[in-house]
Amino acid sequence: MTLRTLHLIHTPRHSGAEILVDDLCTRHSQKGHIVGIASLEPTDPLFRETLSRLEATGTSLHIPSRRHNRLQRVAHLRGAITAFDPDVVFAHSVLPSLYGRLALPLLQKRPKFVTVLHSATNDDFSGSYFRLIERTLRWRADYVVAVSEAGGRSYKARFGSALPVCTIKNGIDLQRFRSIDRAAVRKSYAISDPTKILLQVGRVSPVKQQLSSIELLSLLGRRRMGR
């Protein structure tokens, strides 16, 4: 069975939810499914190459060329949903989920709608404003997917079990990194063999705790030098 799947994201960028959507679209299109992406914001310039690759492999893109106000966001997503005519919509993170449900057709047949919780704090609806809107719009969703057990428990604690909530852990395929030609990478950055490389993947944000990593490395460095 071929499914038409539309993914709603906030901004095409190198961030957790968007990278997950990139992988899903790539894999599902390879299996013969029809996939699309619609966003609230224009693309980050650094993500344009990724979007070009996705479009070349058959992913339908509905990305605004400029920033929209709230009503324009709803109209943009409604246009994307109408044009793509999906069987199911996956809305990644709070704002795409809220705007996506507002954009769903009111009278005609509508697709199944799935909210995907991505917050690194495992509590996507910690703010009272978003909780109020979620209570108002819950009836327009069919399922909730959390990428961690803690995220699913937080949603149930906030809103009960009126909607089915399941957890699909957002794992990383480590084999993708094991297959990298390490010698070639070191050579391209002029890094000698004895030099150790520590890599932290994630957008620069307090919740990603890059500062903690820097403080830890500084402590380890001082201990190694006996200071």
N, C-alpha and C positions, 0 to 999 in steps of 0.2 A: 504494500500500500504506500502510495506516494503522499507525503504530507507537505502542505504549504505552511512554513513556519516563519513568523516575523519576530525579530528580536528588537526590543526597545531599549536604548541606552541613553545616557545623559550626554556624553561627549565622546566622539571617536578619538581615543588617546591610548597611550601605553599605561593602562591601569588595570587592576585585577578583573573587574567585570567585563571590560571591553576585550581583554586578551582571551578570556573564557569564551566570549561570543565569537571571536575570530576563529578559535579552535572548533567550536560547535558548527559554525557555518561551513568551514572547510571539510570537516568529516561528514556532515550530513549531505552536503552537495555531492561528495564522492560516492555516497550510497544512493544517489538518485533523487533525493528530496529537493524541494524547491524552497530556498531560504532567502530571507531579506533582513536588512537592518534599517531601522529608523532612529534618528537621534533628536534630542532637544536642541543641541548646540552645534555650530559649525565644527568641522574637524580641526584638531590640532595639526599644524603643518607637519610635525614629525610622524603623524599617523597616515599621511596621504599615500605613501608607498604600500602600506598594508591594505588600505581600501582599494587601491588599484589592482592589487593581486586578487582580492576577494571578488571584485567586479569581473575580472578576467576569467574567473572560474565559475561565474554564473550567479553570484550573490547580487540581489537587487538592492540598490542603495537609495535611501530617502534621507539625505543629509541637507539641512538648510544651509544656504550660502551666507546668511547673516543671522545675528541674534534676534530672537523674537520676544515679545512680551507674553504674558500668560495666555491671553486669548489666542494669540497667533500660534503659540505652541500647541494648543488644543486643535486648532484648525489644521496645522501642519500634520499632526499625527493622524487626525481623522482622514485627511487626504491620502496619507501613506497606507492606512488600513483599507480604505476603499479601493485604492489602485492595486494593492497587492492581493487583496481578498484572501487572507490567511485562514487556515483551519484552526491554528492556535497561535496565541501571542504570548511571548515570554518577556516580561518587563523586569529589567535588571536594576535593582535598587529603588529607593523610595520615590523619588521624583518621577522617573519614567513610569512607574506603576500608577501613581496618582493621576498624572496627565493622560496616560494611556486609557485608563478607565473612563475618564471624562470624555475622551475622544471616541469611545465605542459607539457604534450606531444604536439609536434608541429603539427603533421600531422594527427594522429589518433583521434578518438572521445575523447573529454576531458570533465571532469565533470564541473558542475557549480562551480564558485569560488566566495566566499564571504569574504570580508575583514571586520574584527571586530575591531573597534577602542576602545582601552582600556586606553589611557593615562590619568593619574590623573590630568594633566594640561589642559585636554580637547582640546589639539592641537597636535595631533600625528605627524604632519608633519611641525613642527616649524623650523626644520633644513633645510637649503638650499640643502644639499646633498640628503636627503630623498625626498624632493619635486621634484628634478630633476628626480630621479628614478621613482617616482610615476607617473609623467607626461608621462614617457616613457612606463610604464607597465600598465597604466589604462585600455587599451583595452583588457587585459587578465583577467580582473575581470568582474563579472556580477552584483554584488550588494555591497553596503557598509552598515554595521550596526554599529551604535554608541550606547554606553551604557548610554549616556546622551544627552540632547538636545544641550548643548553647544558644545559637541564634533562633532555632526552632522553639526552644523552651521559653525564650524571652517573648516571642510572638504569642504563644499560648497563654503566658502569664498576663499579657496585656489585653488580649482579645478573646480568650477562651478557645473552644474547639468548634466553632460554627463552620470554619473552613478546614478542609483536610490540610494538614501540615506534614510534610515529609522532609527528610534530610538527604541530600546528595552531596557528599563531601567534595569540595573543590580541591582535588589533589593535583600534584605536578608530576608530569611524566619525566622522571629523572633520566631516562634513557636518552632523551633529546640532548641532554648536556653531556652525558658520558660519551656520546658519539662525536663531540667537538674535537677538532684537531688542535690540541692544546699547544703544541710546538708552533704551529702557524699563528695562533692567537698571540702568544708571547712575542713572536718575531714582529708581528704587525704593530705592537705597542712598545717594542724595544725593551722588553722585560726579561732580565736574565733568569736562568734556570733556578738558582738558589732563592730567588725572591718569591715570597709567598703572596698569593692573591686571595683576598677575602671579598666576596660579592654578596651584597644585600639587594634583593630585587623588590621594588615597590616605589610608588610615587613618594615624593618628598612631602611628608605630612607628620605632625606630632604623633598621630595614632599609629604610624608605622615604626616609631621609636628609633629613628636613625641616630638621634642624640645619645640614646642609651648604648648603641653599638660603638659610637665614637668614644664615649667615656670608658667602656669596657676595654677597648683596644688600647686606650691611653694607659689604663691601669696595668694591663698585661705587659705593655712596653716598658713601663717603669720597673715592674718586678723583674723583667728579664735583664734589665741593666743594673739591677741591684739598688735602685733608688727608693 
